[in-house]
């Protein structure tokens, strides 16, 4: 059969149209993904397994009051150097689950179930991600609290006010417990924030948990390989931890800094949420000088997820170098 030049051109045009139609149909059938995968990350410290479980983040406009001893424009310039959105501050939240010596241990609990609704799903995600990571809250042996701010203790309760970890022993810093449970301290609280913190803590620990907690001292092994460390200033009983197993060791810094940009790069800057800002600064420098000297890895509750890195000295401040992501332990 002989094909004319016109027949050939028409056939070629028809064939060319087929992949275009198919491509359009395939694209139209695929829904647009607007959610990330569940956020958790595992690594080993010797024989201990650490799972970092994201509670989400909070992004808000930078204000003059956020850092009390630096100008807003100066702070904003530093945040832009770190490629953060202009005029905005981001705070991340990442409780830990540690499997050590046959114990299942949670360190801090995130913003709580009510925050998930109030933040439109941006934080309060700890319990969702905990389940996604394969953990049952009923199987947790102990919950260790670093200090009594809402983003660390609110997840102790469910949305209906009952214990979120019904079979766990709840361990709290003795100094922190003494301060927030002192009626005299509560009567002397000034400002909406401090008054609100006292009210929130009394609701959680008195009403929700019926004071069923175990106060602990510093420099004590709370679980196999997990030792409490005094890091006061952020709150009167603020506590960090060293997790050691075999040749592995990591410093769990709780809130020694918030987001390292700008609080590691500028350790002299005082955040409004540091209860004793001068002491918090001294603690920050003392801890970071120690982890630099000992080349300890640091796990930061408010570092960008998953929050594991190394700290190096950088001029008058410090810089956090994120640890490389491992696809397996």
N, C-alpha and C positions, 0 to 999 in steps of 0.2 A: 504494500500500500504506500502510495506517495503522499507525503504531507506538504502542503503549501507553507510558505513563510508565515501567512496569516494564521493558519492552524497551529503552528508551533508557538507563536507569540501568545495566542489565546490560552493554550495549554499551560504554558509557563506561568502566566498570570494567575490562572486558577490554582496551580500548585502553591504558588507563593502566598496565596490568601489563606491557605489551610493552617499553617503554624500560627499566623496572626490571630485567627479566630480561636484556635485552641488555647493560645497563651492568654487571651483576654478572658476566656471562660474559666481557666484555672485560677487566675488572679482574683476573679470575682468570688470564687468559692472558698477562698482561704480567709478566715476571720482575722482581724487585726488583733495581735496580742498586746494587752495593756498591763500585764502583770509579770513580775519576775518569778523565777522558781523559788520555792521555799528557801529561806536564807539561814543556812548553818554551815559550819566548816570545822573539820576535825584535824587534829594533829596529835602526835605523841610526845610526851615528856618522859623518857625512860619507859617504864611499863604503864604509866598512867596515860589515859586517853582524855584529851580535852576537846569538847565540842563547844564552839562559839555559836550562840543562838541569838540571832538578831531580834531586837524588839522594835526595830524601825528607826526613824529619825524625826527631828523637829527642825524645820527651816523657818526663819522669821527675820523681819527687818532689823538691821543693826540700829541700836539706839545709843544716845549719849550716856545712858546709865549702865550699859552692859559691862563696860570696863571702867572702873571708877577713877583710875589714875592715868588715863590716856584719852586724847581727843578722838572723837568719832572718826574724823577724816583720816587720822593716822592709822587707826585700827582698820578702816575700810581699805586703805592702801595695802596693808599687809595681807588682808584676805584676798585681794585681787592678785597679789603675787603668787598666791597658792591656787589661783584659777577658780576661786569660789565666786558665785554670782555677785555682781556689784551690789553693795549695800545690804547684803544678806549674810546671815550666820547660820551654819548647820551644826546641829548636835546629834550625834549618833548614840545608840544604846545597845549594849551587847552583854547580857548575862552569860554565865558559863555553866556547863555541865561537865563534871569531872568524874571519871570512873577510875577509882584508885583503891587498891587493897580490898576489893570486894564491896566497896561502898559506892553508892550513886549520890553525888554531892552537887547541889546547885549553889552557885555564888551569885547573889542578888537576883531580882525577879522582874525588873522592868516596870513600865508605867501602869500596868494593870489593865483589866478587861474593859473598864469604862473609858479608858483613854483611846481605845480602838475606835469607838464611836465618836468621841469628841474630836479626835484628830482626823476623822474621815479616812481611817485605815493607814495613816502614815506612821503611827507607833502603837504600842500596846499589842504587839504581834508575838510576844515571847511564847505564850502558851500554844498558839497555832504552830509556830515553827518548832517548838519543843516536840509536839506530836508528829510533825512532819519528819523530824530527825530520828523518830523511832522510840521516843521515851514516853513512858506513862507517868504522869505526875504522882499517881498513887504508889509508884515503885521507888520514889526518891527517899533516901534514908535520912539526909540532912540538908537543910537550907542554911547557908552561911550568909549573914548580912554584913556588909561593910560599913554602912552608915544609914541614917534614917531620913533620907530624902526620898520623895515620892517615886522617882524613876528607879529606885532600888528596892523599895518595900511594897509598893502598891500591888504588885503581882503576887503577894502572899495570900490575897483573897480573890475569890471569884467575883463575878458581877453581882451576885446576890449576897455577898458579904460573908461567905463561908470559907474555911481554909482551903486554899488551892492545892496544898500538898498535905493531905489529911493524915498520912502516916509518917511524916518527916519530923525530926527534931529540928527546931528553929534555933540557931545559934546567933547571938548578937553581942557586939562589943560591950563589955561591962561598963566602960566609961560613957559610951553613947546611951546605953540603957538608963544609967543613973541620971544623966542630964535631962532626957526627954520625958522621963517619968517623974521628975521632981516638980511638985505643985508650985513651989516657990519660983523656980525658973520659969514655969509657964505663966505665972502671975506677972513676972517682970518682962515678958516678951513684948517687943515693940515693933510696930509696922505690920502691915497685912500679911507679908510673907511669913514672918516668924510665927505670928499668931496662927496662921493657916497650917504651918508645919506641925505645931503642937497639937492642933485639933485633929489633923490627919493621922498622926502617930498614935494618939490616944484611941482613935476609932479602930485602927488596925490591930494594935497590940492589946488593948484592953477589951474592946467590944468583939472584934473579930477572932482573936486568938486566946482571949481570956487569960492573958499574961503567961501562956504556956510557952516560955522561951528558956533557953539556957545561956546565961551571960558567960562570956569567955574573956580571958586576959590576953595581953599581947605576949609574943614570943612563946606561944604554946602550939603544939601540934594538934590541930582540930580534927583532921582525918589523916590517914596514912600519907605522909609526904607533904601535907599542906600545913604551913606554919603562918600564924598571924603576925603582922608587923605594924607597929605604931607609925601612922603618917597623919598626924593631927593638923588642924588649921582649917581645912574645908569644913569640918564639923569638930566638936570637942573630942569625939571618940573615933574619928575616921581611921579606917584600918585597910591595909593592903596585905598581900600574901606572897609567900614564896612557895612554889610547887617544885619539889625535887624528887627525882626518882632515877636510880642508877647514876649515869653521868649527865643526865638532863636536868635543867633548871630553868624556870621562867619566873619573872617578877610580875605578879598580877597587881597593877597599880591602882585599881579602883579609880578615884577621882583626884589623884595627885595633880594631874592636869585634866582639863576638859579636852576638846578637840586640840590636837597639837599645833594646829594653825588657828589661833596665834599663841597658845599658852606654853608651848615648848620653845618656839622661836623667840618668844618674849616672856621669860619666866617672871620678870618683874611686874607684869601687868596683873592687876587685881580684878577678878570677876566679882560681880555683885553677889553671887551665891556663895562665896567663901566667907564663912562665919567670922574667922579671924584672918584677914587677908595677909597681914605681915607674917604670921606664923605659917600660913599656907605657902607663901613664897619661899621661906627658909626651908620648909619641908621639900618643896619642889626641887630646889637646887641641891639639897642634901641627897635626895633619892636619885636624881638624874646623874649627879657626879658619881654616885656609887655604881649605878648600872653601866655607865660609860667605862669606869675603871675595871669592872669585873666582866664587861662585855656580855651582860645578861640580856637575853631577849625579854621584851616587855609586852604584856597583854593589857591593852587599854580599853576600859569600858566605853569611853567616849571617842576612841579613835575611829576613823573610817573603817567599815567592815572589811575583813574580819578582825582587825585591830591588833595583829601580832607584828612586832617589828623590833629593830635595834635602834638605840639612841646614840648619837654621836655629838660631840661638842661642835658648835658652829658659832664662832665669834663670841659674843656675850651671852648667847643662848644655846639652844640645842636643836637638833634636827632628827626626826624619826624616819628611818628608812624601812618601809614595809617589807616584811618577809616574803620571799617568793611563794606563790601559790603552789601547793602540792596537790596533784590529782589523786594521790594515795598516800597512806601513812607509812 
